[in-house]
Amino acid sequence: MKNNILIIAAHPDDEIIGVGGTILKHVKGDDQVNILILSDGESSRDSGIAIKKRQTQAKKVAEKLGVNKLFTDKLPDNKFDLVPLLNIVKKVEKIIKKIKPNIIYTHCPYDLNIDHRLTFKAVLTACRPQPSFFVKKILTFETLSSTEWQIKDSAHVFCPTEYTDISEFINKKIEIFKIYKDEIRDYPHPRSIEGLKILAKYRGIEVGLKFAEAFQIIRNIK
């Protein structure tokens, strides 16, 4: 049985940074992958022209990744804390009910970015365990320039419990990331081309691989 997967991200570019290689691997394995992006990604810093450009980039990224469907919303960028959590939960629930995924990937609850943290909280709320609920596995991914910037203590550290070998897909992931050209920074910024590759190498050597993406399992029902 093939998997039906939903990636739930706060901003356009989080999906390729956090789980891009794994998406490519799922698609190659004939799994159905869908993406929900909750924010416009630009309203905190720019005009409507930039928002439209970012949305166009997100569509192109989804096409290059080979996903089944891309869903976008218009929550205010970096202002999810101004929106009632229930409103965010309802947006997430709507897509979950439509797609009926058995696997969900979303943000780490310890990220520095408030939108990431509230996205995780909305996903977990929308996935309240119910009899016969179709979501069986929930994993969180790390997002460069957010996950690693949080305070380093035992209560806030991303602790991987699952790794995906993306050695075959690392170059394609990086090429697709370049579509979000305005989001790329110069090394040693973590959101640089080198930063993406270094993290994939680091996660790989943790488990004897050349390149990997790491995830923390939140729930896994077998």
C-alpha positions as a printed Julia matrix, in Angstrom:
222×3 Matrix{Float64}:
   0.0    0.0    0.0
   1.4    3.38  -1.04
   1.45   6.26   1.41
  -0.72   9.35   1.26
   1.41  12.16   2.66
   0.72  15.73   3.72
   3.47  18.28   4.36
   2.21  21.17   6.52
   4.52  24.19   6.5
   4.2   27.75   7.71
   6.01  29.55   4.87
   6.93  29.0    1.24
  10.49  27.57   1.33
  10.06  25.66   4.62
   8.85  22.67   2.62
  12.01  22.38   0.5
  14.42  23.24   3.32
  12.95  20.83   5.85
  11.71  17.88   3.85
  12.57  18.45   0.16
  14.78  15.41  -0.31
  12.29  13.18   1.46
   9.46  14.49  -0.74
  11.49  13.59  -3.84
  12.1   10.12  -2.44
   8.4    9.59  -1.62
   7.39  10.73  -5.1
   9.91   8.37  -6.73
   8.41   5.56  -4.65
   4.95   6.39  -6.05
   3.65   7.78  -2.76
   1.15  10.6   -3.11
   2.52  13.82  -1.61
   0.52  16.97  -0.93
   1.66  20.28   0.57
  -0.18  22.86   2.67
   1.53  26.24   3.16
  -0.26  28.42   5.68
   1.34  31.85   5.25
   2.05  34.19   2.33
   5.65  34.36   3.59
   6.1   38.03   2.77
   3.49  40.27   4.45
   5.74  41.0    7.45
   8.28  42.76   5.27
   7.03  43.59   1.8
   4.23  44.43  -0.62
   1.58  42.46  -2.43
   3.87  42.16  -5.46
   6.39  40.17  -3.41
   3.59  37.99  -2.0
   2.42  37.09  -5.5
   6.0   36.34  -6.55
   6.49  34.03  -3.56
   3.26  32.19  -4.33
   4.37  31.69  -7.92
   7.69  30.31  -6.66
   5.87  27.9   -4.33
   3.84  26.55  -7.26
   7.0   26.05  -9.31
   8.7   24.28  -6.4
   5.69  21.96  -6.0
   5.82  21.14  -9.71
   9.55  20.39  -9.59
   9.06  18.19  -6.52
   6.3   16.3   -8.34
   3.69  16.69  -5.62
   0.05  15.85  -6.2
  -1.54  19.05  -4.84
  -0.35  22.32  -3.33
  -2.69  24.15  -0.96
  -1.89  27.71   0.12
  -3.42  30.05   2.66
  -2.86  33.7    3.58
  -2.15  33.79   7.29
  -0.03  36.86   8.2
   3.68  36.18   7.97
   5.39  35.98  11.38
   2.13  36.96  13.06
   0.4   33.63  13.65
   0.23  34.61  17.34
  -2.26  37.33  16.38
  -4.63  34.71  14.95
  -6.8   32.6   17.28
  -5.32  29.11  17.37
  -8.75  27.66  16.62
  -8.76  29.48  13.28
  -5.43  27.91  12.32
  -6.61  24.49  13.49
  -9.72  24.75  11.29
  -7.59  25.56   8.23
  -5.4   22.54   8.91
  -8.38  20.28   9.66
 -10.03  21.22   6.38
  -7.08  20.02   4.31
  -6.47  16.94   6.46
 -10.1   15.88   5.99
  -9.83  16.52   2.24
  -6.56  14.63   1.71
  -6.93  11.95   4.42
  -3.16  11.42   4.77
  -1.71   8.52   6.72
   1.59  10.42   7.25
   2.08  14.1    8.14
   5.34  16.05   8.24
   5.35  19.44   9.97
   7.48  21.9   11.95
   9.43  21.24  15.12
   7.56  22.57  18.2
  10.78  24.11  19.57
  11.6   26.37  16.61
  12.48  29.99  17.28
   9.94  31.12  14.68
   6.49  31.65  16.22
   4.68  30.62  13.03
   6.48  27.27  13.07
   5.57  26.6   16.69
   1.91  27.44  16.17
   1.76  25.38  12.99
   2.92  22.36  15.0
   0.38  23.07  17.72
  -2.42  23.4   15.15
  -1.41  20.13  13.47
  -1.31  18.22  16.74
  -4.7   19.65  17.73
  -6.19  18.79  14.34
  -4.81  15.25  14.72
  -6.4   14.52  18.09
  -6.52  10.71  18.35
  -9.95   9.4   17.43
 -11.19   5.88  16.64
 -10.49   5.01  12.99
  -8.53   8.25  12.43
  -6.53   7.9    9.23
  -3.39   9.82  10.29
  -1.07   7.13  11.65
   2.28   8.87  11.71
   3.34  12.43  12.54
   6.93  13.6   12.13
   8.57  16.98  12.63
  11.36  18.39  10.49
  14.06  20.95  11.19
  14.15  24.32   9.44
  17.5   26.06   9.06
  17.69  29.52  10.7
  14.92  28.6   13.12
  15.34  25.15  14.67
  19.04  25.56  15.44
  18.62  29.16  16.66
  16.42  28.17  19.6
  17.87  28.03  23.11
  20.04  24.94  23.53
  18.64  23.1   26.53
  16.95  19.74  27.03
  13.47  21.25  26.7
  14.05  22.89  23.32
  16.4   20.69  21.29
  15.35  18.89  18.11
  16.14  15.21  18.71
  16.0   13.11  15.51
  14.5    9.64  15.77
  14.15   8.89  12.04
  16.45   9.55   9.08
  15.84   9.49   5.33
  18.72   8.77   2.96
  18.6   11.61   0.42
  22.02  10.99  -1.16
  20.32  10.45  -4.53
  18.3   13.65  -4.2
  20.54  16.24  -2.5
  21.59  17.98  -5.73
  18.01  18.2   -6.99
  16.86  19.51  -3.61
  19.43  22.29  -3.79
  18.51  23.18  -7.37
  14.83  23.41  -6.43
  15.67  25.52  -3.37
  17.27  28.05  -5.74
  13.78  28.87  -7.05
  13.34  30.81  -3.8
  16.33  32.94  -4.83
  15.43  35.88  -2.57
  15.59  33.59   0.47
  19.13  32.37  -0.17
  21.83  33.93   1.99
  25.61  33.9    1.73
  27.62  31.32   3.7
  28.05  31.0    6.69
  24.35  31.87   7.06
  22.48  28.6    7.66
  20.0   29.39   4.88
  22.74  29.24   2.26
  23.38  26.59  -0.37
  26.38  25.43   1.68
  24.25  25.44   4.83
  21.7   23.06   3.33
  24.41  20.7    2.15
  26.34  20.8    5.42
  23.23  19.94   7.46
  22.42  17.04   5.12
  26.01  15.79   5.47
  25.91  16.12   9.24
  22.62  14.24   9.55
  24.02  11.65   7.17
  27.18  10.94   9.14
  25.06  10.49  12.29
  23.72   7.29  10.74
  26.38   6.23   8.24
  24.94   7.95   5.14
  26.37  10.53   2.75
  23.33  12.83   2.99
  20.18  12.6    5.09
  17.19  14.51   6.36
  16.32  13.99  10.01
  12.92  13.87  11.69
  11.5   13.5   15.16
   8.61  11.05  15.42
   5.71  12.51  17.39
   3.31   9.63  16.84
   3.5    6.3   15.03
   0.57   3.91  15.13
   1.2    0.45  13.72
